[in-house]
Amino acid sequence: MEKLQHLKERICSFENLYAAYEDAAKEKHYREDVLAFTFNLEENLFDLQKDLLDGTYTVGPYREFYVKYPKPRLIMALGFRDRVVQWAIYRQLNPYADKRFIQHSYGCRKNKGTLPAARCLLNWVQLISRKPDARDWVLIKCDVSKYFYRVDHKIALDVYRDYTDDEWFLRLMSVILNNPDVPFGLPPGASANDCPKEKRLYDVGMPIGNLTSQETANIYLNRLDQYCKHILGLHYYVRYMDDFCILVKGREEARRIMAQIDVFLRDELHLDLSPKSQIVPATQGCEFVGYRVTPHGLRLRKKTIRHIKSCLKHISELYAANAISYDSAMQSLQSYMGMTVNCNAHSVRLWIERNIAFQRKEAA
């Protein structure tokens, strides 16, 4: 596949920057930084274009905060000007990169997501369960330890060279990854919620919350996908971001494959498998992307149910306080309702119907 060319011109075109502004501002027009940027929109876009073309663009300050679900994570939010840049890059990079991803990579991709990922694994588990030798099949459940905090910057830029030779673009990605003021990485064994900033690392890690981090995460682990599919020849392999599952026949074969993947991750990507990675009977199923997947169907994990209820209550409070729009509230509601489709979640849907409702407010 031919590499991407002319990225400087494509990313920096006024048309692309304006479209990136619209994407970044979607559902956020009421925010102060968006309003300030919009007030002098044309001038701000031309200034941004000049900085990008001249190579003088630098990333602004991050706002840091923590989230607890599904695990403690340090989130880093950029100002609006930088989010426009993120979208400008994404708009030109993603359509090309997505064509190089495997079919069964489901994280942060259009028409993919957690439910399609869970359904994919469910279909395979049910298929295996109907085989005469179903008891011989096992499921390898793995995740990459502290993935976003351990991505090696040098390797990430090398991976990008598989997609383009545009030196301007590679320098821009280096500016985003190698921030001299903000360390994104964690030392081995450290966790996000108890590692002070002075102990964080500068040469590894990506800011969780960046659009380019999501894209880089998929591009980085696409090397693992290609290795598993085309070198190891794994047919039943599905990945959602840093979580992946494999179905193979025989526990010894599973141990061999898991060991090969462990070596590949360490040697080629400087990553480690989580100690929680495991091998279980295929007929037993496993937890994956918020669901319990077994031959009998999908069930929402109890932790996922608690998270859905907590988030919807919070969204209701935000909407009542006019902090989010009707469309934004409904989009979140429909997203969580979508998680309950085609799985054993009648009680959750009933709770939502009884407790969560949004009425469009008349304009003042």
N, C-alpha and C positions, 0 to 999 in steps of 0.2 A: 504494500500500500504506500503510495507516494506521501512524502512528508508534507506537513503544513508549511506554506510559504507566505511571504508578505504579511506577516502578523503585525508588524509595526504599523503599516498603513491601514490594515483592517481594524485593529483595536483602536487606533487613534483617530479614525475618521469621525467627523462631527456627527454623522448619522448614527454611528455605533454608540458614541458617547451619549447622545440624546436618548436613544433606546435604552441604554444602560441606566440612565437617570430615571426613566419611567419604570423600569423593573425594580430599581432600588427603592423608589418612592411608593410603590404599590401598597395600599392599605396603611401607609405611614405619613400621609400628607399633613396630618395635624401635628407632627412632632416638630419641636423647635428647630433642630438642625436641618430638617427637610425644608421648613418654611424659609429659613435664612438662606439656604442654597438656592431655592426657587426664586427668591426676591430679585436676585441678579443672575438668573439662570444662564443666559447666553454668555455673559462675561465670565461666570464661573466655569462653564464648560470650555470656553476658549483658553482660560488660564490653565485648566487641568490638561487640556490637549497639548499646550506648549510645554508644560513640565514633563509630560510623558515623552514627547518627541525629543526634547533636549536631554533627556536622561537625568533631569534634576528632581524627579518625583521622589518623595520620601513618604513613608507611612506615618500617619498621625498617631496620637496617643490611643491606647486601649483602655476601655472600662472593664475592670475585672470583677467577676462575681462567681459564686459557686451554685451548682445545682446538685441535688441528692439522687435523682432518679434518672436512669436505672441504676447508676452507681455514682459516687461522688466525682464531680468533674469541675475543673476550672474553665469557665467560659470567658472569652475575651471578645468584647464588642468594639467594632470600629466606628468612627464618626461617619457621617453621611458621604462626605467627599470620597473617602476611601472605599466605601461600599459601591459607589459608582464605578470606580476602577475595577473592583472585583467583578462586577457584572459585565463590564466591557471586555474583560479577559474571558469570562465564562461563555459569553455569547459567541465568541469566535473559536474557542477551544473545544467546548463540549460536543457540538455536533460531530466533529471529526473524531475525537477520542472515543465517544460512545460506540462508534462503528467498530472499534477495535476490541471492545469488551466482549466477554463470552455471554452467551444467552442467559445463563443462570447466575449472573451477578446482579443483585437486586437493590443495592444501597444507593440512595440519592440519584436515581435514574427515572426518566419519564416513563410512566405506565408500569413502574415496578413498585417496590415497597415491601413492607413487612408481611402483609397478608398474602400477596403473590408468592413471596419467598416461602412462607409456611405451607401454602397449598402445594408448591412444587415438592417440598420434602414429604408432605402427606401423601401425594400421589405415588411417590417412589416407595414409601414405607408400606402402603397398601398393596402395591404391586408385588413387593418382596414377600409380604405376609401370605400371598396366595400361592407362592411357589412350594413345591413338595419339600424342598430343602430349606424352608424359611428359617428354621432354627439354627442353621449354619451361618446365617448372615448377621453382620454386626454393623453398628452405626458409630462412626468416629465423629465426636462433637468437639470442636476446637475453637479457641479464640486467641487472638494475638494479644499478648500482655502489654497493657498501657500503650496501645497502638499510636494514637495521635501524639502522645508525649515522647515517642521513641523513634519517629521517622528520621532517618539520617539525611541531613540537608545535601551533602555531596552526592549521595545515591539518588535522591529525589531529582536533582538537576541532571544527573546522568540519565535517569529514566526519561526525563523530558526530551533528551536528545534522540530518543527513539521516535519522537513525534514531530520534532522540528529542529532545524539547524539555525534558526533565526537567533543570532547572538543578542540582539536587542531584547527579545522576549526572554531569553535565558537570564539576562542581567536583571530584568524587571522581576522575575520570579525569585532571583537571589535577594533582591531588595526586600521582598515580602517575607521570605523565609528567614533570612539572616538579619534580624532586627538587633542593632547594637544596644538598644535601650531596654528591650523586653525579652527575657529568656522564656522559651516555650517548653523546654524539655525537662524531664524528670530523671534523676539518677536511677539505676536499676534497683528495684525493690521499694522505691519511694511511692507514696500515694499523693494524689492531687490536693487533698484537704489538709495534709500535715507537713508539706514541704515548703519552707519559707523561700521567698523570692531569691535571696542571696545564694541558695543552694540549687536553684534551677539551672538548667544547662542551655547554652547558646547554640550549640552545633547540632542539636537534635530537637525534634518536636515541632508541632504546628499549632497555631491558635485555633482551638475549638470555637466555632461560631463564624469563621471565615468561609465564604463561598469557595474561594480557591483552595482552602484546606480540604473541603469535601471532594473537589475534583482531583486534587493531588493524591488523596487517600485512595481513590479508585484506580488512578493511573499507577500508583506505586504497587498496589496489591494485584494489579493485572498481571504482573510478572509471575506471581504465585499461581494465579488462575491458569496462565498458559503452561506453566510447569506441570500442574496437576492434570490438566486435560491432555496435553500433547506429549509430555515426557513420561509421566506416570501412567497415562492412558486411563484416567478415572472417568467412568461414565456417569456415575451418580455423585456429582459434586455440585454443591450449591453454596453461595457466599452472600452474606449481607454485611457489607463493610468489614469489620474485623472478626465476625463470627462466621464459621463455615462448618458444613456437615458433609460427610462422605459415607456412602453405603458400599460395603465390600463383603465378599464371602470369605469367612474364616478369620478367627481372632489373630492367628499368627500373621496372616497377610496384613491385617489392620495395624498390628504393631510395627511391621516393616514399613508400611506406608507412612505411618505417623512419625517414625524415626527419620525417614527421608525428608519429609516436610520440615521437621524440626531443624535438620542440617541446612536445608535450602534457605529457610528464613534467617538463620544465624549467619551463614556464609555470604549470601547474596544480598540480603536486605537489612542485616544487622538488627533483626527482631527476634523475639522469643515467644514460644507458645506459652499460654497461661498454664500454671500448674493445675487448674481446674479442668483442663482438656481431658476427655475420657473416651473409653470404648464401652459400649453397652449393646445388649442384644437388639437387633433391629425391631423385633416384635414388641419390645418394651417401649421404644420411642424415646424422645428426649424433649427438653425445653429448648425452644429456638425462637428468636425474635418476638418474645413476649407471649408465645403460645406453648402449650403442652401438645406435642405432636405424637400421636399413636395411631396404630392401624384402625382404631375405632373413630378417629376424627380429630378435630382441633378443639382445644379448650383454652380459654384465657387463663393465664397464671393468676393466682390470688394477688400477687404483687402488682400485676398489670391492672387488675380490677380496681385496687386501691388507688393506683396512679390516675386512672381514668376519672374516677369520682372526684379526686382532689383537684385535678386540673379543670374539670368542668365547673366545679364550684368557684374556683378562682376566676375563670372566664366570665361567669355570671356576675361576680362582684365587679370586675373591670367594666363590663357592659353597663351595669347599673350606674357606675360612676362616670359614664361617658368617656372612658379611657380607651376603648376600642370601638370600631364601627360594627354595624349590624352584619355586614358582609363578612368581616373578619371573625365575628363570633359564630356565625352560621358555618363558615368554612371549618372552624375547629370542631364544632358539634358534629358535622357530617363526617369529618375525618375519624373521630372517635366512634361514631356509629358504624362506620365502615369496618372498624376492627372487630365488631361483633357479628359481622355477616359470615354465614357459612361456618359458624362454630357454636359450640354449646354455651351460649351466653344470653339465654332468654331473660334471666334475672337482671342482668346488667342493662339490657335494652329497656326492660320494664322500669328500672330505677331511673334511667335517663328520661323516659317519657313522663314520669310522675314528678320529677324534680327539676328538670332543665327545660326552659322555654325562652325564646327571644322574640319579642315583638318589635317590628320596625318602628322607630320613633319618628314623629313628624318633625320636619325641619322647623327651627325656630323662626 
